[in-house]
Every structure is written in structure tokens, then in C-alpha cells.
């Protein structure tokens, strides 16, 4: 992602090991890549994107095969109107869905996908016949 390609989409991909420290690393990597975009993205867009990656990375590590010796991948794509992100894990026996039961502020888990939905303009799965894992796709609009 460099200023030399300002007239087309910026794209970056990285794979992270399925360990707890990768949540922080993937969040910082996302923010750093998005700060490199020209013209600059609004700070709030960068913060929201980093938070979403943190939540999805946490879910990948805690709830899928990505956590125990596995990995997860993050792809970012930016154009002047939007930031698109994909987080691909190594799958599990269940399909991730946001919990609808009430959570109080003291609960330490169970709100990750609802946080993603709150900060993303669009989110959902990528469904393919060949996929062995789950890929979440996210879109955040860039408002000038």
C-alpha cells in the first residue's frame, strides 16, 4: 500500500499464528497499513477497522482450529469509498452467529460479532464449496 498506487485499490494480506499475541499484532498491522493509504483515511475508519480485526482474530483463535497450532489470515483492500476486510480462519464444527441473548457489561465474552456488526457498514460470510474454514467479509464506508 503506497502512495504510488493512489488511483487504484490498495491491497495487503498477512497470515498470523493462532496465538493470543496475534490479536494485538493483527490489530496494529491493520492500523499501520491503513495509515499508509493516500489520500489519508479518517482516523475513525482506521480505529473501527482495527477493532473489527481484533474481534475477528480473537474469535478465530478461541473458537476455530486456527487457535491450536493454526493460523488466521487478514486481507485489506482500500479504495476511496471504502475499506474492505476479510478474515479467514481454519474452521470449526459450528457456523459463527452473533448471540442474541442478553449480555451484561460484566461478561467477558459473547459480544464479539455484535461489536463487528455495530462498527461495520456491511458484514457477512464468504461462502464457497471449496472452503475448509470460515471467511468473514467486512465493509466500512469512507465518509469524507
Biotite code that builds the C-alpha atoms (Angstrom):
import biotite.structure as struc

atoms = struc.array([
    struc.Atom([0.000, 0.000, 0.000], chain_id="A", res_id=1, res_name="UNK", atom_name="CA", element="C"),
    struc.Atom([1.885, 3.027, -1.191], chain_id="A", res_id=2, res_name="UNK", atom_name="CA", element="C"),
    struc.Atom([1.178, 6.494, -2.491], chain_id="A", res_id=3, res_name="UNK", atom_name="CA", element="C"),
    struc.Atom([2.305, 5.335, -5.939], chain_id="A", res_id=4, res_name="UNK", atom_name="CA", element="C"),
    struc.Atom([-0.962, 3.455, -6.390], chain_id="A", res_id=5, res_name="UNK", atom_name="CA", element="C"),
    struc.Atom([-3.360, 6.134, -5.123], chain_id="A", res_id=6, res_name="UNK", atom_name="CA", element="C"),
    struc.Atom([-5.579, 5.864, -8.202], chain_id="A", res_id=7, res_name="UNK", atom_name="CA", element="C"),
    struc.Atom([-6.452, 2.186, -7.652], chain_id="A", res_id=8, res_name="UNK", atom_name="CA", element="C"),
    struc.Atom([-7.310, -0.076, -4.763], chain_id="A", res_id=9, res_name="UNK", atom_name="CA", element="C"),
    struc.Atom([-4.662, -0.644, -2.107], chain_id="A", res_id=10, res_name="UNK", atom_name="CA", element="C"),
    struc.Atom([-4.379, -4.281, -1.000], chain_id="A", res_id=11, res_name="UNK", atom_name="CA", element="C"),
    struc.Atom([-2.443, -6.076, 1.728], chain_id="A", res_id=12, res_name="UNK", atom_name="CA", element="C"),
    struc.Atom([-2.585, -9.632, 3.097], chain_id="A", res_id=13, res_name="UNK", atom_name="CA", element="C"),
    struc.Atom([-0.930, -11.295, 6.062], chain_id="A", res_id=14, res_name="UNK", atom_name="CA", element="C"),
    struc.Atom([-1.190, -14.605, 7.905], chain_id="A", res_id=15, res_name="UNK", atom_name="CA", element="C"),
    struc.Atom([-0.946, -14.634, 11.716], chain_id="A", res_id=16, res_name="UNK", atom_name="CA", element="C"),
    struc.Atom([-0.205, -17.579, 14.030], chain_id="A", res_id=17, res_name="UNK", atom_name="CA", element="C"),
    struc.Atom([-3.130, -18.732, 16.159], chain_id="A", res_id=18, res_name="UNK", atom_name="CA", element="C"),
    struc.Atom([-1.784, -17.396, 19.448], chain_id="A", res_id=19, res_name="UNK", atom_name="CA", element="C"),
    struc.Atom([-3.184, -14.739, 21.775], chain_id="A", res_id=20, res_name="UNK", atom_name="CA", element="C"),
    struc.Atom([-0.488, -12.163, 20.949], chain_id="A", res_id=21, res_name="UNK", atom_name="CA", element="C"),
    struc.Atom([-1.555, -12.275, 17.283], chain_id="A", res_id=22, res_name="UNK", atom_name="CA", element="C"),
    struc.Atom([-4.743, -10.404, 18.174], chain_id="A", res_id=23, res_name="UNK", atom_name="CA", element="C"),
    struc.Atom([-2.692, -7.348, 19.142], chain_id="A", res_id=24, res_name="UNK", atom_name="CA", element="C"),
    struc.Atom([-0.253, -7.878, 16.263], chain_id="A", res_id=25, res_name="UNK", atom_name="CA", element="C"),
    struc.Atom([-3.036, -8.118, 13.664], chain_id="A", res_id=26, res_name="UNK", atom_name="CA", element="C"),
    struc.Atom([-4.744, -5.018, 15.095], chain_id="A", res_id=27, res_name="UNK", atom_name="CA", element="C"),
    struc.Atom([-1.504, -2.993, 14.910], chain_id="A", res_id=28, res_name="UNK", atom_name="CA", element="C"),
    struc.Atom([-0.695, -4.331, 11.423], chain_id="A", res_id=29, res_name="UNK", atom_name="CA", element="C"),
    struc.Atom([-4.155, -3.329, 10.189], chain_id="A", res_id=30, res_name="UNK", atom_name="CA", element="C"),
    struc.Atom([-3.884, 0.187, 11.613], chain_id="A", res_id=31, res_name="UNK", atom_name="CA", element="C"),
    struc.Atom([-0.349, 0.629, 10.232], chain_id="A", res_id=32, res_name="UNK", atom_name="CA", element="C"),
    struc.Atom([-1.369, -0.498, 6.729], chain_id="A", res_id=33, res_name="UNK", atom_name="CA", element="C"),
    struc.Atom([-4.424, 1.761, 6.727], chain_id="A", res_id=34, res_name="UNK", atom_name="CA", element="C"),
    struc.Atom([-2.368, 4.756, 7.916], chain_id="A", res_id=35, res_name="UNK", atom_name="CA", element="C"),
    struc.Atom([-0.181, 4.326, 4.801], chain_id="A", res_id=36, res_name="UNK", atom_name="CA", element="C"),
    struc.Atom([-3.082, 4.903, 2.388], chain_id="A", res_id=37, res_name="UNK", atom_name="CA", element="C"),
    struc.Atom([-3.031, 8.047, 0.257], chain_id="A", res_id=38, res_name="UNK", atom_name="CA", element="C"),
    struc.Atom([-5.150, 10.098, 0.499], chain_id="A", res_id=39, res_name="UNK", atom_name="CA", element="C"),
    struc.Atom([-5.293, 9.522, 4.269], chain_id="A", res_id=40, res_name="UNK", atom_name="CA", element="C"),
    struc.Atom([-8.246, 7.681, 5.742], chain_id="A", res_id=41, res_name="UNK", atom_name="CA", element="C"),
    struc.Atom([-10.233, 9.255, 8.583], chain_id="A", res_id=42, res_name="UNK", atom_name="CA", element="C"),
    struc.Atom([-8.860, 8.255, 11.984], chain_id="A", res_id=43, res_name="UNK", atom_name="CA", element="C"),
    struc.Atom([-12.236, 6.806, 12.991], chain_id="A", res_id=44, res_name="UNK", atom_name="CA", element="C"),
    struc.Atom([-12.232, 4.445, 9.990], chain_id="A", res_id=45, res_name="UNK", atom_name="CA", element="C"),
    struc.Atom([-8.771, 3.175, 10.954], chain_id="A", res_id=46, res_name="UNK", atom_name="CA", element="C"),
    struc.Atom([-9.825, 2.702, 14.598], chain_id="A", res_id=47, res_name="UNK", atom_name="CA", element="C"),
    struc.Atom([-13.023, 0.886, 13.626], chain_id="A", res_id=48, res_name="UNK", atom_name="CA", element="C"),
    struc.Atom([-11.165, -1.401, 11.213], chain_id="A", res_id=49, res_name="UNK", atom_name="CA", element="C"),
    struc.Atom([-8.523, -2.277, 13.814], chain_id="A", res_id=50, res_name="UNK", atom_name="CA", element="C"),
    struc.Atom([-11.221, -3.048, 16.405], chain_id="A", res_id=51, res_name="UNK", atom_name="CA", element="C"),
    struc.Atom([-13.060, -5.316, 13.970], chain_id="A", res_id=52, res_name="UNK", atom_name="CA", element="C"),
    struc.Atom([-9.868, -7.213, 13.091], chain_id="A", res_id=53, res_name="UNK", atom_name="CA", element="C"),
    struc.Atom([-9.155, -7.622, 16.800], chain_id="A", res_id=54, res_name="UNK", atom_name="CA", element="C"),
    struc.Atom([-12.603, -9.112, 17.435], chain_id="A", res_id=55, res_name="UNK", atom_name="CA", element="C"),
    struc.Atom([-12.473, -11.458, 14.448], chain_id="A", res_id=56, res_name="UNK", atom_name="CA", element="C"),
    struc.Atom([-8.898, -12.530, 15.252], chain_id="A", res_id=57, res_name="UNK", atom_name="CA", element="C"),
    struc.Atom([-9.961, -13.302, 18.811], chain_id="A", res_id=58, res_name="UNK", atom_name="CA", element="C"),
    struc.Atom([-12.883, -15.374, 17.548], chain_id="A", res_id=59, res_name="UNK", atom_name="CA", element="C"),
    struc.Atom([-10.626, -17.263, 15.135], chain_id="A", res_id=60, res_name="UNK", atom_name="CA", element="C"),
    struc.Atom([-8.192, -18.159, 17.909], chain_id="A", res_id=61, res_name="UNK", atom_name="CA", element="C"),
    struc.Atom([-10.782, -19.034, 20.556], chain_id="A", res_id=62, res_name="UNK", atom_name="CA", element="C"),
    struc.Atom([-13.469, -20.757, 18.511], chain_id="A", res_id=63, res_name="UNK", atom_name="CA", element="C"),
    struc.Atom([-11.823, -22.412, 15.488], chain_id="A", res_id=64, res_name="UNK", atom_name="CA", element="C"),
    struc.Atom([-8.955, -24.688, 14.524], chain_id="A", res_id=65, res_name="UNK", atom_name="CA", element="C"),
    struc.Atom([-6.902, -21.529, 13.944], chain_id="A", res_id=66, res_name="UNK", atom_name="CA", element="C"),
    struc.Atom([-6.123, -21.386, 17.664], chain_id="A", res_id=67, res_name="UNK", atom_name="CA", element="C"),
    struc.Atom([-4.379, -24.638, 18.479], chain_id="A", res_id=68, res_name="UNK", atom_name="CA", element="C"),
    struc.Atom([-1.298, -24.558, 16.282], chain_id="A", res_id=69, res_name="UNK", atom_name="CA", element="C"),
    struc.Atom([-3.224, -22.996, 13.428], chain_id="A", res_id=70, res_name="UNK", atom_name="CA", element="C"),
    struc.Atom([-3.359, -19.535, 11.913], chain_id="A", res_id=71, res_name="UNK", atom_name="CA", element="C"),
    struc.Atom([-5.720, -16.943, 10.505], chain_id="A", res_id=72, res_name="UNK", atom_name="CA", element="C"),
    struc.Atom([-5.330, -14.573, 7.576], chain_id="A", res_id=73, res_name="UNK", atom_name="CA", element="C"),
    struc.Atom([-6.285, -10.921, 7.162], chain_id="A", res_id=74, res_name="UNK", atom_name="CA", element="C"),
    struc.Atom([-6.769, -9.203, 3.808], chain_id="A", res_id=75, res_name="UNK", atom_name="CA", element="C"),
    struc.Atom([-7.325, -5.457, 3.473], chain_id="A", res_id=76, res_name="UNK", atom_name="CA", element="C"),
    struc.Atom([-8.470, -3.636, 0.367], chain_id="A", res_id=77, res_name="UNK", atom_name="CA", element="C"),
    struc.Atom([-8.977, 0.118, 0.264], chain_id="A", res_id=78, res_name="UNK", atom_name="CA", element="C"),
    struc.Atom([-10.368, 2.398, -2.391], chain_id="A", res_id=79, res_name="UNK", atom_name="CA", element="C"),
    struc.Atom([-11.549, 5.998, -1.989], chain_id="A", res_id=80, res_name="UNK", atom_name="CA", element="C"),
    struc.Atom([-15.074, 4.950, -0.982], chain_id="A", res_id=81, res_name="UNK", atom_name="CA", element="C"),
    struc.Atom([-14.499, 2.014, 1.352], chain_id="A", res_id=82, res_name="UNK", atom_name="CA", element="C"),
    struc.Atom([-12.288, -0.308, 3.353], chain_id="A", res_id=83, res_name="UNK", atom_name="CA", element="C"),
    struc.Atom([-12.973, -3.989, 2.735], chain_id="A", res_id=84, res_name="UNK", atom_name="CA", element="C"),
    struc.Atom([-11.541, -6.642, 5.017], chain_id="A", res_id=85, res_name="UNK", atom_name="CA", element="C"),
    struc.Atom([-11.563, -10.416, 5.063], chain_id="A", res_id=86, res_name="UNK", atom_name="CA", element="C"),
    struc.Atom([-10.557, -12.616, 7.987], chain_id="A", res_id=87, res_name="UNK", atom_name="CA", element="C"),
    struc.Atom([-10.156, -16.295, 7.163], chain_id="A", res_id=88, res_name="UNK", atom_name="CA", element="C"),
    struc.Atom([-9.869, -18.918, 9.882], chain_id="A", res_id=89, res_name="UNK", atom_name="CA", element="C"),
    struc.Atom([-9.336, -22.660, 9.705], chain_id="A", res_id=90, res_name="UNK", atom_name="CA", element="C"),
    struc.Atom([-12.899, -23.620, 10.514], chain_id="A", res_id=91, res_name="UNK", atom_name="CA", element="C"),
    struc.Atom([-14.825, -25.283, 13.293], chain_id="A", res_id=92, res_name="UNK", atom_name="CA", element="C"),
    struc.Atom([-17.759, -27.615, 13.740], chain_id="A", res_id=93, res_name="UNK", atom_name="CA", element="C"),
    struc.Atom([-20.197, -24.702, 14.059], chain_id="A", res_id=94, res_name="UNK", atom_name="CA", element="C"),
    struc.Atom([-21.112, -21.683, 11.968], chain_id="A", res_id=95, res_name="UNK", atom_name="CA", element="C"),
    struc.Atom([-20.429, -18.418, 13.822], chain_id="A", res_id=96, res_name="UNK", atom_name="CA", element="C"),
    struc.Atom([-23.522, -16.347, 14.539], chain_id="A", res_id=97, res_name="UNK", atom_name="CA", element="C"),
    struc.Atom([-23.968, -13.382, 16.874], chain_id="A", res_id=98, res_name="UNK", atom_name="CA", element="C"),
    struc.Atom([-25.556, -14.281, 20.185], chain_id="A", res_id=99, res_name="UNK", atom_name="CA", element="C"),
    struc.Atom([-28.981, -12.804, 20.703], chain_id="A", res_id=100, res_name="UNK", atom_name="CA", element="C"),
    struc.Atom([-29.269, -13.463, 24.412], chain_id="A", res_id=101, res_name="UNK", atom_name="CA", element="C"),
    struc.Atom([-28.795, -10.583, 26.813], chain_id="A", res_id=102, res_name="UNK", atom_name="CA", element="C"),
    struc.Atom([-25.252, -9.912, 27.982], chain_id="A", res_id=103, res_name="UNK", atom_name="CA", element="C"),
    struc.Atom([-24.403, -7.591, 30.788], chain_id="A", res_id=104, res_name="UNK", atom_name="CA", element="C"),
    struc.Atom([-21.399, -5.302, 30.887], chain_id="A", res_id=105, res_name="UNK", atom_name="CA", element="C"),
    struc.Atom([-19.539, -7.675, 33.222], chain_id="A", res_id=106, res_name="UNK", atom_name="CA", element="C"),
    struc.Atom([-19.456, -10.587, 30.754], chain_id="A", res_id=107, res_name="UNK", atom_name="CA", element="C"),
    struc.Atom([-16.004, -11.147, 29.280], chain_id="A", res_id=108, res_name="UNK", atom_name="CA", element="C"),
    struc.Atom([-17.162, -12.932, 26.136], chain_id="A", res_id=109, res_name="UNK", atom_name="CA", element="C"),
    struc.Atom([-20.077, -13.325, 23.797], chain_id="A", res_id=110, res_name="UNK", atom_name="CA", element="C"),
    struc.Atom([-20.258, -9.881, 22.218], chain_id="A", res_id=111, res_name="UNK", atom_name="CA", element="C"),
    struc.Atom([-17.546, -10.006, 19.516], chain_id="A", res_id=112, res_name="UNK", atom_name="CA", element="C"),
    struc.Atom([-19.738, -10.489, 16.456], chain_id="A", res_id=113, res_name="UNK", atom_name="CA", element="C"),
    struc.Atom([-22.225, -7.895, 17.735], chain_id="A", res_id=114, res_name="UNK", atom_name="CA", element="C"),
    struc.Atom([-19.344, -5.425, 18.058], chain_id="A", res_id=115, res_name="UNK", atom_name="CA", element="C"),
    struc.Atom([-18.313, -6.217, 14.480], chain_id="A", res_id=116, res_name="UNK", atom_name="CA", element="C"),
    struc.Atom([-21.879, -5.642, 13.277], chain_id="A", res_id=117, res_name="UNK", atom_name="CA", element="C"),
    struc.Atom([-22.045, -2.328, 15.154], chain_id="A", res_id=118, res_name="UNK", atom_name="CA", element="C"),
    struc.Atom([-18.861, -0.898, 13.609], chain_id="A", res_id=119, res_name="UNK", atom_name="CA", element="C"),
    struc.Atom([-19.136, -2.318, 10.078], chain_id="A", res_id=120, res_name="UNK", atom_name="CA", element="C"),
    struc.Atom([-21.377, -0.938, 7.358], chain_id="A", res_id=121, res_name="UNK", atom_name="CA", element="C"),
    struc.Atom([-21.703, -4.477, 5.990], chain_id="A", res_id=122, res_name="UNK", atom_name="CA", element="C"),
    struc.Atom([-20.536, -7.844, 7.273], chain_id="A", res_id=123, res_name="UNK", atom_name="CA", element="C"),
    struc.Atom([-21.141, -11.464, 6.489], chain_id="A", res_id=124, res_name="UNK", atom_name="CA", element="C"),
    struc.Atom([-19.579, -14.733, 5.435], chain_id="A", res_id=125, res_name="UNK", atom_name="CA", element="C"),
    struc.Atom([-17.906, -15.658, 2.186], chain_id="A", res_id=126, res_name="UNK", atom_name="CA", element="C"),
    struc.Atom([-19.474, -18.929, 1.138], chain_id="A", res_id=127, res_name="UNK", atom_name="CA", element="C"),
    struc.Atom([-17.708, -21.286, -1.261], chain_id="A", res_id=128, res_name="UNK", atom_name="CA", element="C"),
    struc.Atom([-17.932, -25.006, -1.938], chain_id="A", res_id=129, res_name="UNK", atom_name="CA", element="C"),
    struc.Atom([-14.182, -25.481, -1.518], chain_id="A", res_id=130, res_name="UNK", atom_name="CA", element="C"),
    struc.Atom([-13.632, -23.562, 1.722], chain_id="A", res_id=131, res_name="UNK", atom_name="CA", element="C"),
    struc.Atom([-12.207, -25.520, 4.623], chain_id="A", res_id=132, res_name="UNK", atom_name="CA", element="C"),
    struc.Atom([-12.555, -22.594, 7.027], chain_id="A", res_id=133, res_name="UNK", atom_name="CA", element="C"),
    struc.Atom([-14.745, -19.574, 7.576], chain_id="A", res_id=134, res_name="UNK", atom_name="CA", element="C"),
    struc.Atom([-14.143, -16.203, 5.952], chain_id="A", res_id=135, res_name="UNK", atom_name="CA", element="C"),
    struc.Atom([-15.779, -13.091, 7.350], chain_id="A", res_id=136, res_name="UNK", atom_name="CA", element="C"),
    struc.Atom([-16.091, -10.158, 4.971], chain_id="A", res_id=137, res_name="UNK", atom_name="CA", element="C"),
    struc.Atom([-16.440, -6.616, 6.263], chain_id="A", res_id=138, res_name="UNK", atom_name="CA", element="C"),
    struc.Atom([-17.022, -3.265, 4.604], chain_id="A", res_id=139, res_name="UNK", atom_name="CA", element="C"),
    struc.Atom([-16.586, 0.165, 6.172], chain_id="A", res_id=140, res_name="UNK", atom_name="CA", element="C"),
    struc.Atom([-17.595, 3.175, 4.110], chain_id="A", res_id=141, res_name="UNK", atom_name="CA", element="C"),
    struc.Atom([-15.167, 6.083, 3.985], chain_id="A", res_id=142, res_name="UNK", atom_name="CA", element="C"),
    struc.Atom([-17.008, 9.327, 4.620], chain_id="A", res_id=143, res_name="UNK", atom_name="CA", element="C"),
    struc.Atom([-15.084, 12.474, 3.738], chain_id="A", res_id=144, res_name="UNK", atom_name="CA", element="C"),
])
